[in-house]
Amino acid sequence: MNTERVQDSAYWLLTQAAVRVRHDFARLAEKSYGLTGAQMQTLCLLDPAAPAAMNNLSCALSCDASNVTGIADRLVAQGYIIRQDSPADRRVKMLALTPKGAKLRATILNNLDVITPEGFSRLTAAELTQLKALLKKALAPAPGAN
């Protein structure tokens, strides 16, 4: 395998950037909010206007459903979320933000721009704008996808 080719791969570079960002995200969660990275990510993923199915969150967090149960237990105990039965299927458990959770979520989202992952400080304002645009484009749903 050609190591230079792998290290120049957009996928490999994005993976390395994601590792750095995840570390910074977890550090911010712990130091600023007393949360784990997964707990903070869960709060950020929840829409204040619509409860989310726990199984959907396990997909979004890339973890097992049992991990989401533990995350939810701790967030419920802290008063940030509540569990609800799905109106369509009682077997499906939904998570919804409490007013306290919605307020913390808004605070977190408003403060995410203060995080500067290692190396990002070397980018100009124009390069950061371009990076954001490229990431939005790459992460957008495919045309025709639901």
TORKOL-4160 file (C-alpha; in steps of 0.2 Angstrom, whole numbers, padded with zeros to 4 digits, m for minus):
146
<pt num="1" X="0000" Y="0000" Z="0000"/>
<pt num="2" X="0006" Y="0017" Z="m0005"/>
<pt num="3" X="0007" Y="0027" Z="0012"/>
<pt num="4" X="0009" Y="0044" Z="0003"/>
<pt num="5" X="m0006" Y="0041" Z="m0007"/>
<pt num="6" X="m0017" Y="0036" Z="0008"/>
<pt num="7" X="m0011" Y="0051" Z="0018"/>
<pt num="8" X="m0016" Y="0062" Z="0004"/>
<pt num="9" X="m0033" Y="0055" Z="0003"/>
<pt num="10" X="m0047" Y="0067" Z="0006"/>
<pt num="11" X="m0056" Y="0053" Z="0016"/>
<pt num="12" X="m0041" Y="0050" Z="0027"/>
<pt num="13" X="m0038" Y="0069" Z="0030"/>
<pt num="14" X="m0056" Y="0071" Z="0035"/>
<pt num="15" X="m0055" Y="0056" Z="0047"/>
<pt num="16" X="m0040" Y="0064" Z="0055"/>
<pt num="17" X="m0048" Y="0081" Z="0057"/>
<pt num="18" X="m0064" Y="0072" Z="0064"/>
<pt num="19" X="m0053" Y="0064" Z="0077"/>
<pt num="20" X="m0046" Y="0081" Z="0082"/>
<pt num="21" X="m0063" Y="0089" Z="0082"/>
<pt num="22" X="m0071" Y="0075" Z="0092"/>
<pt num="23" X="m0057" Y="0077" Z="0106"/>
<pt num="24" X="m0060" Y="0096" Z="0107"/>
<pt num="25" X="m0079" Y="0093" Z="0107"/>
<pt num="26" X="m0077" Y="0081" Z="0122"/>
<pt num="27" X="m0066" Y="0093" Z="0131"/>
<pt num="28" X="m0078" Y="0107" Z="0129"/>
<pt num="29" X="m0092" Y="0096" Z="0135"/>
<pt num="30" X="m0083" Y="0091" Z="0151"/>
<pt num="31" X="m0075" Y="0108" Z="0155"/>
<pt num="32" X="m0089" Y="0120" Z="0151"/>
<pt num="33" X="m0105" Y="0110" Z="0154"/>
<pt num="34" X="m0100" Y="0094" Z="0165"/>
<pt num="35" X="m0106" Y="0083" Z="0151"/>
<pt num="36" X="m0098" Y="0069" Z="0141"/>
<pt num="37" X="m0096" Y="0072" Z="0122"/>
<pt num="38" X="m0110" Y="0060" Z="0118"/>
<pt num="39" X="m0122" Y="0069" Z="0131"/>
<pt num="40" X="m0118" Y="0086" Z="0123"/>
<pt num="41" X="m0120" Y="0079" Z="0105"/>
<pt num="42" X="m0136" Y="0071" Z="0110"/>
<pt num="43" X="m0143" Y="0088" Z="0116"/>
<pt num="44" X="m0137" Y="0096" Z="0100"/>
<pt num="45" X="m0145" Y="0083" Z="0090"/>
<pt num="46" X="m0162" Y="0085" Z="0098"/>
<pt num="47" X="m0174" Y="0097" Z="0090"/>
<pt num="48" X="m0183" Y="0108" Z="0103"/>
<pt num="49" X="m0199" Y="0107" Z="0093"/>
<pt num="50" X="m0199" Y="0088" Z="0090"/>
<pt num="51" X="m0195" Y="0073" Z="0100"/>
<pt num="52" X="m0183" Y="0060" Z="0093"/>
<pt num="53" X="m0184" Y="0042" Z="0093"/>
<pt num="54" X="m0170" Y="0034" Z="0103"/>
<pt num="55" X="m0166" Y="0022" Z="0089"/>
<pt num="56" X="m0163" Y="0037" Z="0077"/>
<pt num="57" X="m0152" Y="0045" Z="0089"/>
<pt num="58" X="m0141" Y="0028" Z="0090"/>
<pt num="59" X="m0139" Y="0030" Z="0071"/>
<pt num="60" X="m0134" Y="0048" Z="0072"/>
<pt num="61" X="m0122" Y="0045" Z="0087"/>
<pt num="62" X="m0115" Y="0029" Z="0078"/>
<pt num="63" X="m0117" Y="0019" Z="0094"/>
<pt num="64" X="m0128" Y="0004" Z="0100"/>
<pt num="65" X="m0145" Y="0008" Z="0107"/>
<pt num="66" X="m0140" Y="0002" Z="0124"/>
<pt num="67" X="m0127" Y="0017" Z="0124"/>
<pt num="68" X="m0141" Y="0029" Z="0120"/>
<pt num="69" X="m0151" Y="0022" Z="0135"/>
<pt num="70" X="m0136" Y="0026" Z="0146"/>
<pt num="71" X="m0134" Y="0043" Z="0139"/>
<pt num="72" X="m0153" Y="0046" Z="0141"/>
<pt num="73" X="m0153" Y="0040" Z="0159"/>
<pt num="74" X="m0140" Y="0053" Z="0164"/>
<pt num="75" X="m0148" Y="0067" Z="0154"/>
<pt num="76" X="m0165" Y="0063" Z="0162"/>
<pt num="77" X="m0157" Y="0063" Z="0179"/>
<pt num="78" X="m0149" Y="0080" Z="0176"/>
<pt num="79" X="m0166" Y="0087" Z="0170"/>
<pt num="80" X="m0161" Y="0090" Z="0152"/>
<pt num="81" X="m0173" Y="0078" Z="0143"/>
<pt num="82" X="m0188" Y="0067" Z="0146"/>
<pt num="83" X="m0193" Y="0051" Z="0139"/>
<pt num="84" X="m0210" Y="0049" Z="0130"/>
<pt num="85" X="m0219" Y="0035" Z="0122"/>
<pt num="86" X="m0221" Y="0037" Z="0103"/>
<pt num="87" X="m0239" Y="0042" Z="0099"/>
<pt num="88" X="m0238" Y="0030" Z="0084"/>
<pt num="89" X="m0230" Y="0015" Z="0093"/>
<pt num="90" X="m0229" Y="0013" Z="0111"/>
<pt num="91" X="m0214" Y="0002" Z="0109"/>
<pt num="92" X="m0204" Y="0016" Z="0102"/>
<pt num="93" X="m0196" Y="0028" Z="0116"/>
<pt num="94" X="m0194" Y="0046" Z="0111"/>
<pt num="95" X="m0183" Y="0059" Z="0119"/>
<pt num="96" X="m0188" Y="0077" Z="0121"/>
<pt num="97" X="m0179" Y="0092" Z="0128"/>
<pt num="98" X="m0185" Y="0100" Z="0144"/>
<pt num="99" X="m0185" Y="0119" Z="0145"/>
<pt num="100" X="m0169" Y="0117" Z="0155"/>
<pt num="101" X="m0162" Y="0106" Z="0141"/>
<pt num="102" X="m0167" Y="0118" Z="0127"/>
<pt num="103" X="m0159" Y="0132" Z="0136"/>
<pt num="104" X="m0142" Y="0123" Z="0138"/>
<pt num="105" X="m0143" Y="0117" Z="0119"/>
<pt num="106" X="m0145" Y="0135" Z="0113"/>
<pt num="107" X="m0130" Y="0140" Z="0124"/>
<pt num="108" X="m0120" Y="0126" Z="0117"/>
<pt num="109" X="m0124" Y="0129" Z="0099"/>
<pt num="110" X="m0121" Y="0148" Z="0102"/>
<pt num="111" X="m0103" Y="0144" Z="0109"/>
<pt num="112" X="m0098" Y="0131" Z="0096"/>
<pt num="113" X="m0089" Y="0144" Z="0086"/>
<pt num="114" X="m0077" Y="0147" Z="0100"/>
<pt num="115" X="m0069" Y="0130" Z="0097"/>
<pt num="116" X="m0054" Y="0131" Z="0086"/>
<pt num="117" X="m0047" Y="0113" Z="0082"/>
<pt num="118" X="m0029" Y="0111" Z="0082"/>
<pt num="119" X="m0022" Y="0117" Z="0065"/>
<pt num="120" X="m0038" Y="0127" Z="0060"/>
<pt num="121" X="m0031" Y="0143" Z="0067"/>
<pt num="122" X="m0019" Y="0142" Z="0052"/>
<pt num="123" X="m0033" Y="0144" Z="0040"/>
<pt num="124" X="m0038" Y="0161" Z="0034"/>
<pt num="125" X="m0056" Y="0168" Z="0036"/>
<pt num="126" X="m0059" Y="0164" Z="0018"/>
<pt num="127" X="m0052" Y="0147" Z="0019"/>
<pt num="128" X="m0064" Y="0143" Z="0034"/>
<pt num="129" X="m0079" Y="0150" Z="0024"/>
<pt num="130" X="m0074" Y="0138" Z="0010"/>
<pt num="131" X="m0071" Y="0124" Z="0021"/>
<pt num="132" X="m0089" Y="0126" Z="0029"/>
<pt num="133" X="m0097" Y="0127" Z="0012"/>
<pt num="134" X="m0088" Y="0111" Z="0006"/>
<pt num="135" X="m0093" Y="0102" Z="0022"/>
<pt num="136" X="m0111" Y="0108" Z="0020"/>
<pt num="137" X="m0111" Y="0102" Z="0002"/>
<pt num="138" X="m0103" Y="0085" Z="0006"/>
<pt num="139" X="m0115" Y="0082" Z="0021"/>
<pt num="140" X="m0131" Y="0087" Z="0012"/>
<pt num="141" X="m0144" Y="0074" Z="0007"/>
<pt num="142" X="m0142" Y="0067" Z="m0010"/>
<pt num="143" X="m0154" Y="0074" Z="m0023"/>
<pt num="144" X="m0170" Y="0064" Z="m0022"/>
<pt num="145" X="m0166" Y="0057" Z="m0005"/>
<pt num="146" X="m0179" Y="0058" Z="0009"/>
